[in-house]
Amino acid sequence: MQGTTVFDGDRTAVQVQSDFMRRVFNWMALGLGATAISALLVVNTGLVVSLARHPLSMILLVAAELGIVVALSAAIGRIGSGAALFMFFAYAVLTGVTFSTIFLVYTKGSIAGTFFITGGTFAAMSLYGYTTKRDLTSIGGFLMMGLIGIIIASVVNIFLKSPAFYWLITYLGIAVFIGLTAYDTQAIKAMANAGFSGTEEERKGAIVGALRLYLDFINLFLLLLRLFGRRD
C-alpha cells in the first residue's frame, strides 16, 4: 500500500493521515460494539448455556475466528474493501459469541469495570504511540517474540495446571499487549504517512489497522479480566 503522501489534489498529507486514523478507530469501535451486542444477545437468549455444555461448539467457533483472521490477512491484497469489512465484522460477531461465556464466570459489574479499565489503558498507550517521537520499531520484534512465548506457555500450562505459571503468563501478557497497542498505533500512523495508491487501498488499510487494534484491545481485556474480574 505504497504511494504518495498526498492522496489527491484536495487533501494534504496531514489530512490524509487524520482521515485515515479516524477511520481506523471508527471501525475498531464499531467492531467492539458488534462484539458487545452479539455477546449480550447470546447471554440474554440463554444460548450461552448451550455453548458451555457443548465444548465442541466452542472449539469450532474459535477455529472459525482464527480462520477469518488468517484469511483476511492473507487475502487483503486480492479482495475488495467491502469483502474485507464483512470479514472483519464477522470476526467481531463470532468473538462476541465466544465471549458470552465469560458472563457465566464473572459478574456483570466486574466485566463492565474491566472494560472501562481496558479502555483507559488502551487509550493512553494508543495516544502515546501516536504522539511519541521515539521509533518503536525496535521493540516490535521483541513484543512479537513475547507474544509467541505467551501462546506456547499458555498451551503448556493447560497440561501443567500451575497457578504460579498462570499468573506469570497473565502479567507478561498484559505487558506485551500494552506495548503492542503503542507499537501498532505508530505502525498504522506510518502506513498513513506512506500514502495510498487509491481510495480502495486506503479503505483496506483502515480495516487492517482496525483489526490490529481490535485484537490488542480484546486480548488486553481478557488478561485484565483475570485480575479484576469477580466470580459469581
Buried (B, 14 or more C-beta within 10 A) or exposed (E): BEBEBBBEEEEEBEEBBEBBBEBBBEBBBBBBEBBBEBBBBBBEEEBBBEBBEEEEBBEEBEEBBEEBBEEBEEEBEEBEBEBBBBBBBBBBBBBBBBBBBBBEBBEEEBBEBBBEBBBEBBEEBBEBBBEEEEEBEEBBEEBEEBBEBBEEBBEEBEEEEEEEBBEBBBEBBBBBBBBBBBBBBBBBBEBBEEBBEEEEBBBBBBBBBBBBBBBBBBBBBBBBBBEBBBEE
